Amino acid sequence: MSKLKISITLVDRKGDHPCHRGHQIGDSYDFDTERGQLCPMAMHVAFPYIDILRYGGQLPEGTTDEFRFCCPDADVINIFELKVEK
């Protein structure tokens, strides 16, 4: 089984403060080659979902190849999207 290519893209922000890491809406990262550039708090939330995808699992019901999650910083609330490249 070949490794899936997964991208992580910042698609929205709900909080009142700018990202402490400097991420802007539209920033996108390849999980395998650029994950070190992503905020560690956001990566901490993303990793379990990525792990599920990498081992052939399905994300929660109703999702397709794209899945959204948010960073845990209540002041910022960046919303990221995981996308599996086929």
Secondary structure as UniProt FT lines:
FT   STRAND          5..13
FT   TURN            20..21
FT   TURN            25..26
FT   STRAND          28..30
FT   HELIX           31..34
FT   HELIX           35..37
FT   HELIX           40..54
FT   TURN            55..56
FT   TURN            61..62
FT   STRAND          66..70
FT   TURN            74..76
FT   STRAND          78..85
//
